[in-house]
């Protein structure tokens, strides 16, 4: 069997799962008797850990917080599965290069240089390349569908990438609308500029320019300098962390569950993680009495790295 390129794990606390199952209509095929429920949940959680560990070695595993309400889960699911497409432009070429280098070398983006891809397709004389080589009629532009087909060909064939930064297309609002209609949505337009620069709102024709198009949607992000943390925060890619502390019986668990249910946070249950690790590392001899701290740090690092960009976590 072929190894899956991507895995989405809906992580949900055992007691929440049990509560939801108990609310299922007894006539449903998904209903589980209360006398069997605890045992089946226990079996699932014992089996899922080694399966996930195996999948992480060969697939991209993204964890979605299943404790949340349905709307939050759907939003996170879409964010985890839909490619992220950024347009990169602006008059400051040096800053553009700086941003592009960091995105591609450090943040997992693939660079879609549309003019270069067109050139390669034409040289290879592919079906798409031949269409690009055909000169349009006087006064007509190369159809946007060719650029979109080219971009789509790359985006959906690179299974190791889910984030792309594109240059050279779209050129105006009509192109952008066609791209979103036939490929996928843009996350925004990153404009590299210098203080005092005024981005053009049109491309000199009757068509609305990209800056205006994205500005009207609240997706125009102007940068006069580049700071990684500021960029990630602006683009909604920075993972945020919060901690709930308090004495025994103060209500930490209750507050944490409320925050996960209503504000879309993922709960990082440290005591539960420790117990799972003790059992896993203890092997046939039984759970460890004490968990080495480096093992906890290693597990948390793997878990946090698997969270989707823009995730909100609470400890």
LUMKOLDO-819166 format. One record per residue (C-alpha): residue in one letter; residue number from 1; x, z, y. Coordinates in steps of 0.25 Angstrom, whole numbers, plus 2048, in hexadecimal, padded with zeros to 3 digits. Example, Ala and Ser with C-alpha at 12.3 -4.5 7.8 and 13.67 -1.06 7.14 Angstrom:
BEGIN
@code:a&pos:1&X:831&Z:81F&Y:7EE .
@code:s&pos:2&X:837&Z:81D&Y:7FC .
//
This chain:
BEGIN
@code:x&pos:1&X:800&Z:800&Y:800 .
@code:x&pos:2&X:805&Z:7FD&Y:80E .
@code:x&pos:3&X:808&Z:809&Y:816 .
@code:x&pos:4&X:7FF&Z:80B&Y:822 .
@code:x&pos:5&X:805&Z:808&Y:830 .
@code:x&pos:6&X:7FD&Z:813&Y:837 .
@code:x&pos:7&X:7F6&Z:81F&Y:833 .
@code:x&pos:8&X:7EC&Z:827&Y:83B .
@code:x&pos:9&X:7EA&Z:836&Y:836 .
@code:x&pos:10&X:7DE&Z:83D&Y:83B .
@code:x&pos:11&X:7E3&Z:84B&Y:83C .
@code:x&pos:12&X:7D8&Z:856&Y:83B .
@code:x&pos:13&X:7D9&Z:865&Y:839 .
@code:x&pos:14&X:7D3&Z:869&Y:82B .
@code:x&pos:15&X:7C8&Z:872&Y:830 .
@code:x&pos:16&X:7C3&Z:867&Y:83A .
@code:x&pos:17&X:7C3&Z:85D&Y:82E .
@code:x&pos:18&X:7BB&Z:867&Y:826 .
@code:x&pos:19&X:7B1&Z:86A&Y:831 .
@code:x&pos:20&X:7AE&Z:85B&Y:833 .
@code:x&pos:21&X:7AD&Z:858&Y:824 .
@code:x&pos:22&X:7A3&Z:864&Y:823 .
@code:x&pos:23&X:79A&Z:85D&Y:82E .
@code:x&pos:24&X:799&Z:850&Y:826 .
@code:x&pos:25&X:78B&Z:84D&Y:820 .
@code:x&pos:26&X:78B&Z:852&Y:811 .
@code:x&pos:27&X:786&Z:844&Y:80D .
@code:x&pos:28&X:792&Z:83D&Y:812 .
@code:x&pos:29&X:79D&Z:838&Y:809 .
@code:x&pos:30&X:7A7&Z:83F&Y:812 .
@code:x&pos:31&X:7A1&Z:84D&Y:810 .
@code:x&pos:32&X:7A9&Z:857&Y:809 .
@code:x&pos:33&X:7A3&Z:864&Y:803 .
@code:x&pos:34&X:7A8&Z:871&Y:80A .
@code:x&pos:35&X:7AD&Z:876&Y:7FD .
@code:x&pos:36&X:7B6&Z:86B&Y:7FC .
@code:x&pos:37&X:7B9&Z:868&Y:80A .
@code:x&pos:38&X:7C5&Z:872&Y:80C .
@code:x&pos:39&X:7CC&Z:86E&Y:7FF .
@code:x&pos:40&X:7CB&Z:85F&Y:803 .
@code:x&pos:41&X:7D0&Z:861&Y:811 .
@code:x&pos:42&X:7DC&Z:869&Y:80B .
@code:x&pos:43&X:7DF&Z:85E&Y:802 .
@code:x&pos:44&X:7DF&Z:854&Y:80D .
@code:x&pos:45&X:7E8&Z:85B&Y:816 .
@code:x&pos:46&X:7F2&Z:85D&Y:80A .
@code:x&pos:47&X:7F2&Z:84F&Y:807 .
@code:x&pos:48&X:7F2&Z:849&Y:815 .
@code:x&pos:49&X:800&Z:84F&Y:819 .
@code:x&pos:50&X:809&Z:848&Y:80F .
@code:x&pos:51&X:801&Z:83B&Y:811 .
@code:x&pos:52&X:803&Z:83B&Y:820 .
@code:x&pos:53&X:812&Z:83F&Y:81E .
@code:x&pos:54&X:813&Z:833&Y:815 .
@code:x&pos:55&X:80C&Z:829&Y:81F .
@code:x&pos:56&X:815&Z:82E&Y:82B .
@code:x&pos:57&X:821&Z:828&Y:824 .
@code:x&pos:58&X:81C&Z:81A&Y:824 .
@code:x&pos:59&X:810&Z:819&Y:82D .
@code:x&pos:60&X:80D&Z:81D&Y:83C .
@code:x&pos:61&X:804&Z:829&Y:83B .
@code:x&pos:62&X:7FB&Z:82D&Y:847 .
@code:x&pos:63&X:7F4&Z:83A&Y:847 .
@code:x&pos:64&X:7E6&Z:83B&Y:84E .
@code:x&pos:65&X:7E0&Z:848&Y:850 .
@code:x&pos:66&X:7D3&Z:849&Y:848 .
@code:x&pos:67&X:7CF&Z:856&Y:84D .
@code:x&pos:68&X:7CA&Z:850&Y:85A .
@code:x&pos:69&X:7BC&Z:84A&Y:85D .
@code:x&pos:70&X:7B9&Z:83C&Y:858 .
@code:x&pos:71&X:7BB&Z:836&Y:866 .
@code:x&pos:72&X:7C9&Z:83C&Y:867 .
@code:x&pos:73&X:7CD&Z:838&Y:859 .
@code:x&pos:74&X:7C8&Z:829&Y:85B .
@code:x&pos:75&X:7D0&Z:829&Y:868 .
@code:x&pos:76&X:7DD&Z:82E&Y:861 .
@code:x&pos:77&X:7DA&Z:824&Y:856 .
@code:x&pos:78&X:7D9&Z:818&Y:85F .
@code:x&pos:79&X:7E6&Z:81D&Y:867 .
@code:x&pos:80&X:7ED&Z:81E&Y:859 .
@code:x&pos:81&X:7E9&Z:810&Y:854 .
@code:x&pos:82&X:7E8&Z:807&Y:860 .
@code:x&pos:83&X:7F5&Z:801&Y:865 .
@code:x&pos:84&X:7FA&Z:806&Y:872 .
@code:x&pos:85&X:7FD&Z:7FA&Y:87C .
@code:x&pos:86&X:804&Z:7FC&Y:889 .
@code:x&pos:87&X:806&Z:7F1&Y:893 .
@code:x&pos:88&X:814&Z:7F2&Y:89B .
@code:x&pos:89&X:816&Z:7EC&Y:8A8 .
@code:x&pos:90&X:819&Z:7EF&Y:8B7 .
@code:x&pos:91&X:823&Z:7EA&Y:8C1 .
@code:x&pos:92&X:82E&Z:7F4&Y:8BD .
@code:x&pos:93&X:836&Z:7ED&Y:8B2 .
@code:x&pos:94&X:840&Z:7F8&Y:8B0 .
@code:x&pos:95&X:836&Z:802&Y:8AE .
@code:x&pos:96&X:82E&Z:7F9&Y:8A5 .
@code:x&pos:97&X:83A&Z:7F8&Y:89C .
@code:x&pos:98&X:83C&Z:807&Y:89C .
@code:x&pos:99&X:82E&Z:809&Y:898 .
@code:x&pos:100&X:82E&Z:7FE&Y:88D .
@code:x&pos:101&X:83B&Z:803&Y:887 .
@code:x&pos:102&X:836&Z:812&Y:886 .
@code:x&pos:103&X:828&Z:80D&Y:880 .
@code:x&pos:104&X:82F&Z:804&Y:876 .
@code:x&pos:105&X:83B&Z:80D&Y:872 .
@code:x&pos:106&X:835&Z:81B&Y:873 .
@code:x&pos:107&X:826&Z:81A&Y:873 .
@code:x&pos:108&X:823&Z:811&Y:867 .
@code:x&pos:109&X:81E&Z:805&Y:86F .
@code:x&pos:110&X:820&Z:7F6&Y:86B .
@code:x&pos:111&X:823&Z:7ED&Y:876 .
@code:x&pos:112&X:81A&Z:7E0&Y:877 .
@code:x&pos:113&X:821&Z:7D7&Y:87F .
@code:x&pos:114&X:816&Z:7CC&Y:87F .
@code:x&pos:115&X:81F&Z:7C0&Y:886 .
@code:x&pos:116&X:82A&Z:7C3&Y:87B .
@code:x&pos:117&X:820&Z:7C3&Y:870 .
@code:x&pos:118&X:81A&Z:7B6&Y:875 .
@code:x&pos:119&X:828&Z:7B0&Y:875 .
@code:x&pos:120&X:82B&Z:7B4&Y:867 .
@code:x&pos:121&X:81D&Z:7AF&Y:862 .
@code:x&pos:122&X:820&Z:7A2&Y:868 .
@code:x&pos:123&X:82E&Z:7A1&Y:862 .
@code:x&pos:124&X:829&Z:7A4&Y:854 .
@code:x&pos:125&X:81E&Z:79A&Y:856 .
@code:x&pos:126&X:813&Z:7A3&Y:850 .
@code:x&pos:127&X:805&Z:79F&Y:852 .
@code:x&pos:128&X:804&Z:7A8&Y:85E .
@code:x&pos:129&X:811&Z:7A3&Y:863 .
@code:x&pos:130&X:80D&Z:794&Y:863 .
@code:x&pos:131&X:800&Z:798&Y:86B .
@code:x&pos:132&X:809&Z:79F&Y:875 .
@code:x&pos:133&X:812&Z:792&Y:876 .
@code:x&pos:134&X:806&Z:789&Y:879 .
@code:x&pos:135&X:805&Z:787&Y:888 .
@code:x&pos:136&X:7F8&Z:78C&Y:88E .
@code:x&pos:137&X:7F0&Z:782&Y:897 .
@code:x&pos:138&X:7F4&Z:781&Y:8A6 .
@code:x&pos:139&X:7EE&Z:78D&Y:8AD .
@code:x&pos:140&X:7EC&Z:795&Y:8A0 .
@code:x&pos:141&X:7F3&Z:7A1&Y:89B .
@code:x&pos:142&X:7F7&Z:7A4&Y:88D .
@code:x&pos:143&X:7EB&Z:7AA&Y:886 .
@code:x&pos:144&X:7EC&Z:7B9&Y:886 .
@code:x&pos:145&X:7E7&Z:7B9&Y:877 .
@code:x&pos:146&X:7F5&Z:7B4&Y:873 .
@code:x&pos:147&X:7FC&Z:7C0&Y:87A .
@code:x&pos:148&X:7F2&Z:7C9&Y:874 .
@code:x&pos:149&X:7F3&Z:7C3&Y:866 .
@code:x&pos:150&X:802&Z:7C4&Y:867 .
@code:x&pos:151&X:802&Z:7D3&Y:86B .
@code:x&pos:152&X:7F7&Z:7D6&Y:861 .
@code:x&pos:153&X:800&Z:7D0&Y:856 .
@code:x&pos:154&X:80C&Z:7DA&Y:85A .
@code:x&pos:155&X:803&Z:7E6&Y:85C .
@code:x&pos:156&X:7FC&Z:7E6&Y:84F .
@code:x&pos:157&X:808&Z:7E2&Y:847 .
@code:x&pos:158&X:811&Z:7ED&Y:84B .
@code:x&pos:159&X:80C&Z:7F9&Y:842 .
@code:x&pos:160&X:817&Z:802&Y:847 .
@code:x&pos:161&X:813&Z:801&Y:856 .
@code:x&pos:162&X:806&Z:806&Y:85D .
@code:x&pos:163&X:80B&Z:805&Y:86B .
@code:x&pos:164&X:80E&Z:7F8&Y:872 .
@code:x&pos:165&X:813&Z:7F5&Y:880 .
@code:x&pos:166&X:810&Z:7E7&Y:885 .
@code:x&pos:167&X:816&Z:7DE&Y:88F .
@code:x&pos:168&X:813&Z:7D0&Y:894 .
@code:x&pos:169&X:804&Z:7D1&Y:890 .
@code:x&pos:170&X:7F9&Z:7D3&Y:895 .
@code:x&pos:171&X:7FB&Z:7CD&Y:8A3 .
@code:x&pos:172&X:7EE&Z:7D0&Y:8A9 .
@code:x&pos:173&X:7E1&Z:7D7&Y:8A6 .
@code:x&pos:174&X:7DB&Z:7CC&Y:89E .
@code:x&pos:175&X:7E6&Z:7CC&Y:894 .
@code:x&pos:176&X:7E5&Z:7DB&Y:893 .
@code:x&pos:177&X:7D6&Z:7DB&Y:890 .
@code:x&pos:178&X:7D9&Z:7D0&Y:886 .
@code:x&pos:179&X:7E4&Z:7D8&Y:87F .
@code:x&pos:180&X:7DB&Z:7E4&Y:87E .
@code:x&pos:181&X:7CF&Z:7DC&Y:879 .
@code:x&pos:182&X:7D7&Z:7D5&Y:86E .
@code:x&pos:183&X:7E3&Z:7DF&Y:86B .
@code:x&pos:184&X:7E3&Z:7ED&Y:86F .
@code:x&pos:185&X:7E1&Z:7F6&Y:87C .
@code:x&pos:186&X:7EC&Z:7F8&Y:886 .
@code:x&pos:187&X:7F1&Z:807&Y:889 .
@code:x&pos:188&X:7F5&Z:803&Y:897 .
@code:x&pos:189&X:7FE&Z:7FC&Y:8A0 .
@code:x&pos:190&X:80C&Z:802&Y:8A3 .
@code:x&pos:191&X:811&Z:7FD&Y:8B1 .
@code:x&pos:192&X:81F&Z:800&Y:8B4 .
@code:x&pos:193&X:820&Z:800&Y:8C3 .
@code:x&pos:194&X:829&Z:805&Y:8CE .
@code:x&pos:195&X:823&Z:80F&Y:8D9 .
@code:x&pos:196&X:81B&Z:807&Y:8E3 .
@code:x&pos:197&X:819&Z:7FB&Y:8DA .
@code:x&pos:198&X:80B&Z:7F5&Y:8DA .
@code:x&pos:199&X:807&Z:7EF&Y:8CD .
@code:x&pos:200&X:7FF&Z:7E2&Y:8CF .
@code:x&pos:201&X:7F1&Z:7E3&Y:8CB .
@code:x&pos:202&X:7F0&Z:7D4&Y:8C7 .
@code:x&pos:203&X:7F9&Z:7C9&Y:8C1 .
@code:x&pos:204&X:7F7&Z:7BF&Y:8CD .
@code:x&pos:205&X:7EB&Z:7B8&Y:8C6 .
@code:x&pos:206&X:7DC&Z:7BB&Y:8C5 .
@code:x&pos:207&X:7DE&Z:7C5&Y:8BA .
@code:x&pos:208&X:7E0&Z:7D4&Y:8BC .
@code:x&pos:209&X:7EE&Z:7D9&Y:8B9 .
@code:x&pos:210&X:7F2&Z:7E3&Y:8AE .
@code:x&pos:211&X:7F5&Z:7EE&Y:8B8 .
@code:x&pos:212&X:7E7&Z:7ED&Y:8BE .
@code:x&pos:213&X:7E1&Z:7EC&Y:8B0 .
@code:x&pos:214&X:7E7&Z:7F8&Y:8AB .
@code:x&pos:215&X:7E6&Z:800&Y:8B8 .
@code:x&pos:216&X:7D7&Z:7FE&Y:8B7 .
@code:x&pos:217&X:7D7&Z:804&Y:8A9 .
@code:x&pos:218&X:7E0&Z:810&Y:8AD .
@code:x&pos:219&X:7EB&Z:80A&Y:8A4 .
@code:x&pos:220&X:7F5&Z:806&Y:8AE .
@code:x&pos:221&X:801&Z:810&Y:8AD .
@code:x&pos:222&X:80C&Z:80E&Y:8B8 .
@code:x&pos:223&X:81A&Z:813&Y:8B7 .
@code:x&pos:224&X:825&Z:814&Y:8C2 .
@code:x&pos:225&X:82E&Z:81B&Y:8B8 .
@code:x&pos:226&X:82E&Z:81E&Y:8AA .
@code:x&pos:227&X:82D&Z:82C&Y:8A3 .
@code:x&pos:228&X:82A&Z:82C&Y:894 .
@code:x&pos:229&X:821&Z:839&Y:895 .
@code:x&pos:230&X:81A&Z:834&Y:8A1 .
@code:x&pos:231&X:817&Z:826&Y:89B .
@code:x&pos:232&X:812&Z:82C&Y:88E .
@code:x&pos:233&X:809&Z:836&Y:896 .
@code:x&pos:234&X:804&Z:82B&Y:89E .
@code:x&pos:235&X:801&Z:822&Y:892 .
@code:x&pos:236&X:7FA&Z:82D&Y:88B .
@code:x&pos:237&X:805&Z:82D&Y:880 .
@code:x&pos:238&X:80B&Z:83A&Y:882 .
@code:x&pos:239&X:807&Z:844&Y:877 .
@code:x&pos:240&X:802&Z:851&Y:87E .
@code:x&pos:241&X:803&Z:85F&Y:877 .
@code:x&pos:242&X:7FC&Z:86C&Y:87A .
@code:x&pos:243&X:7FD&Z:87A&Y:873 .
@code:x&pos:244&X:7F2&Z:884&Y:871 .
@code:x&pos:245&X:7F8&Z:893&Y:870 .
@code:x&pos:246&X:7F2&Z:8A0&Y:86F .
@code:x&pos:247&X:7F1&Z:8AD&Y:867 .
@code:x&pos:248&X:7EA&Z:8AF&Y:85A .
@code:x&pos:249&X:7DB&Z:8AC&Y:85B .
@code:x&pos:250&X:7DD&Z:8A7&Y:869 .
@code:x&pos:251&X:7D6&Z:89A&Y:865 .
@code:x&pos:252&X:7E1&Z:890&Y:864 .
@code:x&pos:253&X:7DB&Z:889&Y:858 .
@code:x&pos:254&X:7CD&Z:888&Y:85F .
@code:x&pos:255&X:7D3&Z:883&Y:86C .
@code:x&pos:256&X:7DC&Z:879&Y:865 .
@code:x&pos:257&X:7D0&Z:873&Y:85D .
@code:x&pos:258&X:7C8&Z:872&Y:86A .
@code:x&pos:259&X:7D3&Z:86A&Y:871 .
@code:x&pos:260&X:7D5&Z:861&Y:865 .
@code:x&pos:261&X:7C6&Z:85E&Y:864 .
@code:x&pos:262&X:7C3&Z:85C&Y:873 .
@code:x&pos:263&X:7D0&Z:857&Y:879 .
@code:x&pos:264&X:7D6&Z:84E&Y:86E .
@code:x&pos:265&X:7E2&Z:857&Y:86B .
@code:x&pos:266&X:7E9&Z:857&Y:85D .
@code:x&pos:267&X:7EB&Z:865&Y:858 .
@code:x&pos:268&X:7F8&Z:868&Y:852 .
@code:x&pos:269&X:7F5&Z:874&Y:849 .
@code:x&pos:270&X:803&Z:87A&Y:847 .
@code:x&pos:271&X:7FF&Z:885&Y:83D .
@code:x&pos:272&X:7F9&Z:87A&Y:834 .
@code:x&pos:273&X:805&Z:871&Y:835 .
@code:x&pos:274&X:80E&Z:87D&Y:831 .
@code:x&pos:275&X:805&Z:880&Y:825 .
@code:x&pos:276&X:805&Z:871&Y:820 .
@code:x&pos:277&X:814&Z:870&Y:822 .
@code:x&pos:278&X:816&Z:87D&Y:81A .
@code:x&pos:279&X:80E&Z:877&Y:80E .
@code:x&pos:280&X:814&Z:869&Y:80F .
@code:x&pos:281&X:823&Z:86E&Y:810 .
@code:x&pos:282&X:821&Z:879&Y:806 .
@code:x&pos:283&X:81E&Z:86F&Y:7FB .
@code:x&pos:284&X:81B&Z:874&Y:7ED .
@code:x&pos:285&X:821&Z:881&Y:7EF .
@code:x&pos:286&X:815&Z:884&Y:7F9 .
@code:x&pos:287&X:814&Z:885&Y:808 .
@code:x&pos:288&X:821&Z:88A&Y:810 .
@code:x&pos:289&X:820&Z:898&Y:816 .
@code:x&pos:290&X:826&Z:894&Y:823 .
@code:x&pos:291&X:827&Z:886&Y:829 .
@code:x&pos:292&X:834&Z:882&Y:82F .
@code:x&pos:293&X:832&Z:87F&Y:83E .
@code:x&pos:294&X:839&Z:871&Y:83D .
@code:x&pos:295&X:82F&Z:86C&Y:833 .
@code:x&pos:296&X:823&Z:870&Y:83D .
@code:x&pos:297&X:82A&Z:869&Y:848 .
@code:x&pos:298&X:82D&Z:85C&Y:83F .
@code:x&pos:299&X:81E&Z:85C&Y:83B .
@code:x&pos:300&X:819&Z:85E&Y:849 .
@code:x&pos:301&X:822&Z:852&Y:84E .
@code:x&pos:302&X:81D&Z:849&Y:844 .
@code:x&pos:303&X:80E&Z:84D&Y:847 .
@code:x&pos:304&X:810&Z:84B&Y:856 .
@code:x&pos:305&X:817&Z:83E&Y:855 .
@code:x&pos:306&X:80B&Z:839&Y:84C .
@code:x&pos:307&X:801&Z:83C&Y:858 .
@code:x&pos:308&X:7FC&Z:830&Y:860 .
@code:x&pos:309&X:801&Z:82E&Y:86E .
@code:x&pos:310&X:7FA&Z:836&Y:878 .
@code:x&pos:311&X:7F6&Z:841&Y:86E .
@code:x&pos:312&X:7F2&Z:84F&Y:872 .
@code:x&pos:313&X:7F7&Z:85A&Y:869 .
@code:x&pos:314&X:7F4&Z:869&Y:869 .
@code:x&pos:315&X:7FC&Z:873&Y:862 .
//
